[in-house]
Each structure stands twice: as structure tokens, then as C-alpha cells.
Amino acid sequence: MTRRRLWVVGTLIAVAIGLILFEGLGNATVYFKTADEAVRDRDSMGTRRFRIEGTVVAGSVQATGDGSRFRIENNGAVVPVVHHGDPPELFKPGIPVVLEGHWQGTTYDSDLIMVKHTEDYRAKHPTRVQDYPQGK
């Protein structure tokens, strides 16, 4: 009888650890999609967090009370974005960005903006990106 109890308790502990790992790793994974991929997969993604990449559409940036509204585009797909918080200093129309957030209907609800530095930016502002790996 003691051996059976140990086996049951061991199994329950193993299942509990497996569930914790599965849930933790599932929440830690943030998918990355380009704007056109995200639009294509919107229905299957639900409200799961992911990163989306696109270029900020010229003339679309508007300040709001707690952030900004703008649009990004990639391969012909345009995504309306509501961002909560202050955008980085380098944020402006025409630059590539990676946003982190989730779909809220047909609008991307963002809370993190990462500006992608291009070779052109590095050439114009070498002191701002001294630690940026060369050749990438």
C-alpha cells in the first residue's frame, strides 16, 4: 500500500510540474509576425501577445492622452495601432518598428515600441549606436 501511495503522489507531482512548465513556457513565448502575416492570422491569434513589425505610415501619427495612434504597413497590409505610453525618441513616420501587444478587434493594442536601426541611421549617427553589432 505504501508503494502505491508513493507512486500516486509522484505522478501527481510530475503532472503538476509539467503543467507549470507548459503554462510558464507558453506565456513566455512571444510570437513575431510581420504586419501582413499578423493580418492574415488575426482570427487564429485571438488576444494572445505577439510582436508585429512594420513601417510607420507617413501622416498617421496622432498623440492621445496616454500614448499615440498610428498605422504600420508591410507588403500592402496596413494595421491601425493604439500605443499606450511614450514612444521612444527615434519614433517617427517612415521608420521600421517592432511593437509588442495584442489584437483588440482589428486594431493592434501596443505597450512597447522598438525602433529598428538601419544602416543609413548608423552612418548618420555613429555615436548613438556604438555598441550595436556591426554587420547585422
Secondary structure, 3 states (H helix, E strand, C coil): CHHHHHHHHHHHHHHHHHHHHHHHHHHHCCEEEEHHHHHHHHHHHCCCCEEEEEEECCCCCEEECCEEEEEEEECCEEEEEEEECCCCCCCCCCCEEEEEEEEECCEEEEEEEEECCCHHHHHHCHHHHCCCCCCC
